[in-house]
Amino acid sequence: MTDRTLGWGLLGTARINRALIPAIRAASRSRLVGVASRDAGRSAAYAAEWGIDTAYPSYDALLADPEIHVVYIPLPNHLHVEWTLRAIEAGKHVLCEKPLALTPDDVDRVDAAARARGVVVAEAFMYRHHPLTARVVELVRGGEIGTLRAVRGTFSFPLTRPGDVRLVPEWGGGATWDVGCYPVSYARLLAGAEPLAVTAQFRRGPTGIDLGLAGTLIFPDGMLAAVDCAFDAHFRTYIEAAGSDGVLWVDTPFKPGARSVVHLLKGDETRTIEVASGPHLYLGEVEDIERAVLDGAPPGMSLADSRGNAAALCALLEAAKTGRKVEIQ
């Protein structure tokens, strides 16, 4: 590291990069060093398009460069664990797109490897680092709606692109892993606990992936969460938290705008609470990595948290397949 600045490398040329690149460049203690692809020509073209200094002909070449301190992994879901482990072995810190892993056991493998090498690994749930989320958590945990009784969350959009990697079951495809992970993560965050058991039903698509899933999470204090997600429904995102004394809801919980609103209903009165943010939506997760690596702060998205989400998602899919309530160990 030079002058306590982190050099970042992009392990792949996925579409999501276009959201992270401006955030890395806006962060005060980060710089974008290079991008890698499995095809040397593709990485060179991508570097030229985005004004990135170095184009690596392979992922391994990027991992071998000592100028790279943090690796961002936006690869298809089934490759996340493999390349996270390879990056850890190379001594790199990692920000990996969600889902970090498709089983809780694989999160444990990543955790053990990261501890052994002394590196930071975090799952890229951007919304967890946004001021809107912080405000919602503050309202709920501050008792603004009384005792939390229920959470309802949804995320759906029509996936119409043939051959999309999210339609391939062997690659960790399906609506639950891609968008269902968000309301499940949010419900766990507001509950401040892990669910004990889940129930679920799903709708399968032609390739065998879950096109849609609706489930219930049962928490230790009796709090319930209802979540649903889909690849074949109109775009919608929503979080509602119902308490003994009031209700709050957010229309854009997972990808907030520059100015977002929390609606709060108590008795007959509804008020809106505006939450502003900066121009770079993903800046918070980049700065979180900076604090974790350079200042020794715990990541805002811990691997224990990632394990809990993976366990809940696996349980929901099992419940949908079997038609039975599934307890989470």
N, C-alpha and C positions, 0 to 999 in steps of 0.2 A: 504494500500500500504506500502511496505517495502522499505526504502531507495529510495522512488520515483520510484519504479519499478512496472509495471502493470502485474498483474496475468491474463492470458488469459484462457478461457475455450471454447472448441469446442462443439457446440450444434449439434451433429450429426457426422456421419462417412463418409460423402460424398467424392467422388473422388477428388474434388477441394482442400480438406484439405492438400493433399500431396504437393501442391504448397505453401500454407500458413505456414505450420509447419516450414520449414527451415527459412522462413523470420522472424517469431516470435523469433526463436532461435538465429538469427543473429542480431536482433535489440538490441541496448544497454540498453534500458529501459523496456524491456518486458521479461516475462518468461512464458512458457507454463505449466499450472498447471494441467489441466485435460480434459477429453473428456466424453461426455454423449451419450447414446443411449437409445432408448425405450426398448431395450433388454439388460439386465445386462451382459449376456454372451458375447454379441457382443462388448459392450464397453470395457470389460476386455480384450478380444482378441485384440482389436484395440490398447488399451493402451500398451499391451505387444509388439505388432508389431512395434510401433513407439517410444517406450521408454518413454511413458508419465506416470508421477507419479501416477495420480489418475484416476480411472475409476468410473464414477457415474452410478448407476442403472437406472436413469431417468433424463429427462431434468430438472424437478423441483428440484432434488437433487443438480444438478450443480448450479442452480440459488440461492439455499439457502446457498451455501458455501461463507463465507466472504473473502476467499482467491482469489475468482474470481472477478476481477474488470472489465474486458472486455469480452463480449460474442461474438463469431463469429458464424454467422448463415448461414449454407450452405444448408438448407433444401429445399424441393421442393417449387416452387414459391408461391403456395396458402397458405403456412404456414408462410411466412416471416412476415407478419403484426402481426399475432397472437403471435408468439414467440418473436418478437421485443417488443411488448407491455408488454408481461409478464416479459421480461428481464428488461425493464424500470421500471416496478412496483417493481421489486426486487432491484432497485437502481444500476443496471449495465449499463455500457457504451456498445454500440453495433456497431459492424461492420457486416452489413448484405449483403449477396450476392445480386447481381442485378437479377431481378428487386426488389427494396425494397418493392414496392407495385404495384398492378395491376390497381389502379385508383388514380387520384390526390387527391380525398377525403380521401383515406386511408393514403396517405403521410401526409395530414393535421392532421389526428388523431395521427400519430406517432410524428409529430412535436409538437403538443400541449402537449402530454404526456411527451416528452423529456424535454420541457421547464419547465413543472410543477415539474419534479423530479430533474432538474438541471444536466442531463446527456448528454453525446455526443452520437449521432447516425449518422452513415455515411453509404452510399451505397458503396459496394465494386466494383468500377470500377477501376481496377488496372492501366489501361493505363493512367488514369488522373494524376497519380503520377510519371510517367516515364519521364526521361530526353528527350526522343524522342518527346513526346507530347509537352513538354515545348519549345523545339526548333522550332517545327512547328508553335506553337502559336506566338512565338517571331518573326518569319519570316513574318507571315501573318499580325499581328498587327503592325509590324514595317514598313510595306509598301513595303516589298521586291517584291511583285507581284502587287503593285498598289492597287486600290480599289477592294475588294473582290466581285466577281460577281456570282460565282457558286461553289458549293461543290458537289462532287460525292463520294459516299461511298458504299461499299459492304462487305458482310460477308456471306459465305455459306459453307456448308460441308454436306456430305452424312450421314444421321442418319439412320443406318441400324440395330440397336439393337431393336428387338421386345419387347414391353412392357416398353420401356423407359418412364420415367415420363413426358418427354417433348412432348409426343404424346397424353397426356390426357388433353382434353380441360378444364375439371373442375378443374384441378390443375394448371391452368395458363400456359398450354402448347402452343406450336406454335413457328415458326421460328422468328416471330416479337419480342416476349418477350425475347427469348433466345439469338439470335444473331443480329436481326434488331435493338435492343436497342443500339448497339455500333455505327453504322454509324449515327444514329439519334443524339446520344449524341455528337459525334464528330462534326457534322454539326452545332449544337447549340453552341458548344464551340467556333468554329471559327467565327461564325456569331456574337457572343457576344450579342445575343438577342433570344427571343422566336418566333417561327413561328406564323403567323396570321391565316394560313389555310393550309390544306393539300388535296391532291388527292391520290388515290391508287387503285391498283388492286391486287387480290391475287389468289393463287391456293390452293384449299383445299385438304387435305389428307383423307384417309378412316375413321379416327377417328373424323374428323370434324375440326381438327386444321389447321392452315395455314401452308402449306408446303413451300410456297414461297410468297413473297410480294415485289412489286415494288411501290414506292411512290415518291411524290414530296412535298417538304415543301417550303412554300412561306413566306419570311421574310419581316419585315416592310420597309426596304430600297430597296426592289425589288430583293434582293439576293435570288437565288433559290438553293435548294439542292435536288438532286436525290439520293435515297437510295434503295437498294434492298438486300434481304436476302433469304436464302433457306435451307431446310433440305434435298433436293433431287438433289443438284448440286455439282459438284466437289469443293473441298476446294479452296477458294480464299478470300483474304482480300485486301482491297485497299481503300485509300483516295486520292482524287485529289482536289486541291483548285485552281480555275482559277480566276485571277484578270485582271485588265485593262492593266497591264504591263508584266505579266508573269504567269507561271503555276508551281505549285509544286505538287509532288505526293510521296506517301509513300506506299511501298508494304507490310509492316508488322506493321500497325498502332495500332492494338489492343493487340498483344502479341509480342512485339519487341524481337529481339535477343540480344546477348551480345554486338554486334556492328551492328547498323542499319544505313540506308542511307535515306536521303531526296534528291530527284531529283528536280532540279530547272531549268526551261526553261525560258530564257528571250531572245527574238529575235531569232537569229540562234545559240545561245550558250546554252549548257546544262552543268551544273556542279552538282557534287554530294557533299553532306555535310554529313560527318560521325558523328554519335552520339554514344558514348560508354556508357555502364551502368555496374553496378556491377554484381556479380554472382547470386544474389537473386532477381528475377524478381518482386516479390511481397513485397519487403522490403519497398518501398516507401509508400504503403498504411498503413503498420504497423507503420512506423515512423510518418505518418500523424496523426494517432490516439494518439500516444505518445505526440505529440506537442499539440493536441487539449485538451487532458485530463490533462496533467501535466504542460503545459505552458500557457493554456488558449487561444491558437491560434484558429482561425476559421478553421474548417475542410476544406480540399481542395475540397471535394465534399459536398456541402451544401444540406440541405433538400429542399431548394427552387429550387436548380438545379435538384434534384431528382423529385420534383413535375412537373417541366417543361418537363422532359423526359417522365414521365408517361402520362401527358396530350397529348403530341405529339403522343405517341404510341397508346393511346386509339383513338385519332382522325384518325390516319392512318387505324386502323382496322375498324372503323366505316365507313370511306370513301370506303374501299374495299368491305364491306358488302352491302352498299347502292348504290355504283356506283356514288356517288355525292361528290362534294367538301364540306369539313367540316371545318367550322371556329372554331378556338380555343378561348375559352373565358378566 
